[in-house]
Amino acid sequence: MAGKHLPPPFLRRRFRSAVVLFPLLLLLLLFAYLFFSSLSASSRGPAPPASHSAKPETSFLISLERFLAHRSPSALSRHPDDTATPAADDDGGVGKFDGSVFASESERLRGDPLYPLDLPLRVYVYEMPRKFTDDLLLLFWNTYRETFNLTSNGSPVHRLIEQHSIDYWLWADLIAPQSDRLLKNVVRVHRQAEADLFYIPFFTTISFFLLEKQQCKALYREALKWVTDQPAWKRSEGRDHILPVHHPWSFKSVRRNMKNAIWLLPDMDSTGNWYKPGQVSLEKDLILPYAPNVDLCDAKCLSDSQAKRTTLLFFRGRLKRNAGGKIRAKLVAELSSAEGVVIEEGTAGDAGKAAAQSGMRRSIFCLSPAGDTPSSARLFDAIVSGCIPVIVSDELELPFEGILDYRKIVLFVSSSDAVQPGWLLTYLRNISTAQVRRLQSNLAKYSRHFIYSNPAKPLGPEDLVWRMVCSLALLFHMQLWLVRW
């Protein structure tokens, strides 16, 4: 050992200990990382099953899983009773806020000769307490597999929530980083004084179906108070606020107090069973399509399925409905035993989805009668399936009617004609092959207008919503300027 300069024994012992402890420390850190990662994932529950053919950007389940995984930790860690910090220009109440808005609008008026015909549309998204937003999305995610949770007519509530999920698709797109968004006609602003409109991100449908009745009503009252206490609401009495209430049962106990807001609806329900007189109107509200319950059959799929479309007329759904939907029973009595017609009882569960998708892709025409309201999710399932919808609903208002020409993709039949013996089938059989091909070709082109996605795509339903909303915002601001000047 002569000539070697060894460290003292106690240093050699420490060195050997460090060599042993360092790998152990790395293993411990790795274990801790894996443990907490799995704990975080388990808080969201297992991933519900998604369609094998569904695209990640258009599948509600896949999109929601990604959204929750990338949601800001501060948003998910906020206590349910926390309220968002008001914007600096909100301090001082309605008077100060009104002054800030007037100053902002005056600046835009001087700087833009086309104002208020101003794009992009500027939307302020309320930072509501998480019990109105993230907690409800997590509740849906963690209970999705509980298929025993059914409505009174046997439909799985989670599937109904998916059909009415317009509140998720609009919110997820609005709050995404601007660099990730594809829509250019609407932008999110972070100062209320700069906003043309205010978006209320409350999941009214999830809360209706997944909370106990009294718990739901209490949450509705809290949401009502939270929104109506905002200076922006008080300034306009809600006329420049957007409220998604896409299921006719949702928010029912308190919505009379928000009747001035712009409601996003499935239809206008002229029967009066769901909305009180004066609550909804085409002058202030918008109709949005249901999210389709089946996968898209694009142009290639439509071409490939052409030879398989041997059924003349197809319908699958509840055969007995209330109110305007009573027409279904009459149609069933008239059509059920006819040649080339398939009429099936069914609901919107996984098995029902598969049966409906298969039936629509084997059919030329799909019957779309009224449900409990004049509209039905079946119409949009037929459109994206390449099955020509036959609408039997005399009072139906359709989404984006100011933009889309539905005569190019659907057939409209009056209820009185449809129930006449033999009339409907004679009418359908007399439609030429050339006309059928034109309608099917247009369905392939129009489908993009009814497929929600994240990020939202140009000419998709989210885009068309903002195009329609723009006219309402313009009308509101012109009225406001007339009052001021």
GIQUI-V529047 format. One record per residue. N is the residue number from 1. PHI is phi in whole degrees, -180 to 180 (NA if undefined). NEAR is the number of other ideal C-beta (glycine too) atoms within 10 Angstrom. Layout:
((N,PHI,NEAR) (N,PHI,NEAR))
This chain:
((1,NA,5) (2,-64,3) (3,85,4) (4,-97,5) (5,-104,5) (6,-87,8) (7,-69,10) (8,-59,8) (9,-57,8) (10,-69,8) (11,-73,10) (12,-64,11) (13,-64,11) (14,-65,12) (15,-63,11) (16,-61,10) (17,-64,10) (18,-65,10) (19,-60,9) (20,-75,10) (21,-75,11) (22,-61,10) (23,-62,9) (24,-63,9) (25,-64,11) (26,-62,10) (27,-63,10) (28,-63,11) (29,-64,10) (30,-63,10) (31,-62,10) (32,-63,10) (33,-62,10) (34,-64,10) (35,-65,10) (36,-72,10) (37,-64,10) (38,-68,10) (39,-66,9) (40,-64,12) (41,-66,13) (42,-69,10) (43,-66,12) (44,-90,17) (45,83,17) (46,-68,11) (47,-69,14) (48,-66,17) (49,-68,10) (50,-121,15) (51,-61,15) (52,-64,6) (53,-94,10) (54,-71,15) (55,-82,13) (56,-56,13) (57,-78,15) (58,-112,20) (59,-82,20) (60,-60,21) (61,-67,19) (62,-67,18) (63,-63,23) (64,-65,24) (65,-60,18) (66,-65,15) (67,-61,18) (68,-67,17) (69,-67,10) (70,-104,8) (71,-63,18) (72,-56,10) (73,-56,8) (74,-66,8) (75,-70,13) (76,-83,16) (77,-95,10) (78,-63,19) (79,-64,9) (80,-56,10) (81,-96,9) (82,-67,12) (83,-110,12) (84,-68,13) (85,-68,8) (86,-65,13) (87,-63,18) (88,-59,11) (89,-81,18) (90,-87,18) (91,-62,10) (92,104,13) (93,81,11) (94,-65,15) (95,-60,10) (96,-66,14) (97,-63,22) (98,-61,17) (99,-64,13) (100,-64,20) (101,-64,21) (102,-63,13) (103,-65,12) (104,-65,18) (105,-69,20) (106,-64,12) (107,-64,12) (108,-67,15) (109,-64,13) (110,-71,9) (111,-88,9) (112,-129,11) (113,-65,7) (114,-94,7) (115,-62,15) (116,-88,17) (117,-78,11) (118,-118,18) (119,-126,14) (120,-76,15) (121,-68,19) (122,-103,18) (123,-120,21) (124,-96,23) (125,-100,19) (126,-61,20) (127,-90,18) (128,-79,17) (129,-54,19) (130,-65,22) (131,-66,20) (132,-93,22) (133,-128,23) (134,-60,22) (135,-62,18) (136,-73,23) (137,-64,22) (138,-66,18) (139,-61,17) (140,-60,26) (141,-61,21) (142,-77,16) (143,-117,17) (144,-60,21) (145,-77,14) (146,-81,12) (147,-72,13) (148,-73,6) (149,-79,13) (150,-119,16) (151,-79,14) (152,-64,5) (153,-99,11) (154,93,13) (155,-85,18) (156,-64,21) (157,-66,20) (158,-66,24) (159,-69,20) (160,-64,22) (161,-61,24) (162,-61,24) (163,-64,22) (164,-107,26) (165,-85,23) (166,-59,24) (167,-65,28) (168,-68,27) (169,-61,23) (170,-68,25) (171,-66,21) (172,-59,23) (173,-74,24) (174,-63,20) (175,-92,18) (176,-69,18) (177,-54,8) (178,-58,9) (179,-68,5) (180,-93,9) (181,-91,17) (182,-103,14) (183,-79,21) (184,-111,11) (185,-90,14) (186,-146,25) (187,-132,15) (188,-88,18) (189,-112,17) (190,-110,10) (191,-119,15) (192,-62,22) (193,-66,21) (194,-91,18) (195,-83,21) (196,-84,24) (197,-142,25) (198,-125,22) (199,-103,24) (200,-101,25) (201,-88,21) (202,-108,28) (203,-87,26) (204,-69,27) (205,-75,27) (206,-60,26) (207,-64,23) (208,-65,24) (209,-85,21) (210,-108,20) (211,-103,16) (212,-62,8) (213,-55,9) (214,-71,8) (215,-64,11) (216,-64,19) (217,-62,16) (218,-64,13) (219,-66,21) (220,-59,23) (221,-65,13) (222,-65,16) (223,-64,23) (224,-57,17) (225,-65,11) (226,-60,19) (227,-71,22) (228,-73,15) (229,-83,10) (230,-72,20) (231,-57,22) (232,-64,23) (233,-65,22) (234,-63,14) (235,-64,18) (236,-107,19) (237,58,13) (238,89,22) (239,-68,18) (240,-109,23) (241,-109,23) (242,-107,24) (243,-123,25) (244,-78,28) (245,-132,28) (246,-81,23) (247,-97,24) (248,-64,20) (249,-87,15) (250,-75,22) (251,63,24) (252,-65,17) (253,-72,15) (254,-129,17) (255,-69,20) (256,-62,12) (257,-82,16) (258,-127,21) (259,-68,18) (260,-79,15) (261,-69,23) (262,-82,24) (263,-92,23) (264,-102,21) (265,-122,26) (266,-82,25) (267,-171,26) (268,-91,19) (269,48,21) (270,-69,15) (271,-71,17) (272,81,9) (273,-78,12) (274,-112,19) (275,-122,24) (276,-74,11) (277,-55,7) (278,90,8) (279,-78,16) (280,-127,22) (281,-163,12) (282,-71,11) (283,-74,7) (284,-128,15) (285,-116,21) (286,-127,19) (287,-100,22) (288,-116,25) (289,-70,25) (290,-63,26) (291,-73,23) (292,-58,25) (293,-95,20) (294,-128,22) (295,-79,20) (296,-69,19) (297,-104,22) (298,-78,14) (299,-60,14) (300,-67,9) (301,-60,16) (302,-63,19) (303,-66,14) (304,-67,12) (305,-90,18) (306,-56,12) (307,-70,7) (308,-86,11) (309,-83,20) (310,-101,9) (311,-86,18) (312,-71,16) (313,-138,22) (314,-126,26) (315,-149,28) (316,-138,23) (317,167,24) (318,-72,18) (319,-84,17) (320,-125,11) (321,-133,19) (322,-94,12) (323,51,16) (324,-65,23) (325,-75,21) (326,-63,14) (327,-61,19) (328,-62,22) (329,-61,13) (330,-68,14) (331,-68,19) (332,-62,17) (333,-62,11) (334,-80,19) (335,-110,19) (336,-60,13) (337,-104,9) (338,-80,14) (339,-70,6) (340,81,16) (341,-117,20) (342,-120,17) (343,-121,19) (344,-131,14) (345,-79,13) (346,-172,18) (347,-120,19) (348,-97,25) (349,-73,17) (350,-62,12) (351,-65,10) (352,-64,20) (353,-61,20) (354,-62,12) (355,-68,14) (356,-67,25) (357,-63,21) (358,-63,15) (359,-65,20) (360,-67,27) (361,-78,21) (362,-105,16) (363,-123,26) (364,-86,21) (365,-119,27) (366,-124,26) (367,-72,29) (368,-130,28) (369,-83,27) (370,-63,24) (371,-102,24) (372,-65,20) (373,-115,26) (374,-60,23) (375,-94,28) (376,-156,27) (377,-62,23) (378,-61,26) (379,-59,25) (380,-78,25) (381,-63,28) (382,-65,29) (383,-59,29) (384,-77,25) (385,-94,29) (386,75,27) (387,-103,30) (388,-64,25) (389,-70,25) (390,-112,23) (391,-86,24) (392,-119,24) (393,-163,25) (394,-70,16) (395,-111,15) (396,-78,21) (397,-105,17) (398,-106,16) (399,-64,25) (400,60,19) (401,-62,12) (402,-74,10) (403,-116,12) (404,-100,15) (405,-100,9) (406,-71,19) (407,-65,10) (408,-83,13) (409,-133,22) (410,-133,22) (411,-112,19) (412,-103,13) (413,-130,21) (414,-72,12) (415,-61,17) (416,-66,10) (417,-72,11) (418,-61,22) (419,-93,17) (420,-71,12) (421,-53,8) (422,79,9) (423,-66,14) (424,-64,24) (425,-68,18) (426,-62,10) (427,-61,15) (428,-68,20) (429,-71,10) (430,-89,8) (431,-76,14) (432,-69,8) (433,-61,8) (434,-63,8) (435,-68,12) (436,-59,15) (437,-64,11) (438,-63,13) (439,-64,20) (440,-65,20) (441,-63,16) (442,-68,18) (443,-60,23) (444,-62,20) (445,-77,11) (446,-81,18) (447,-55,21) (448,-58,17) (449,-77,19) (450,-125,23) (451,-108,19) (452,-74,26) (453,-156,20) (454,-136,24) (455,-73,16) (456,-65,23) (457,-106,18) (458,-55,12) (459,71,13) (460,-77,21) (461,-62,24) (462,-63,25) (463,-61,22) (464,-67,22) (465,-59,23) (466,-69,22) (467,-64,17) (468,-71,19) (469,-63,21) (470,-56,19) (471,-66,11) (472,-68,19) (473,-64,22) (474,-60,15) (475,-61,14) (476,-62,18) (477,-69,18) (478,-65,12) (479,-63,11) (480,-66,18) (481,-68,13) (482,-62,8) (483,-65,7) (484,-68,9) (485,-93,5))
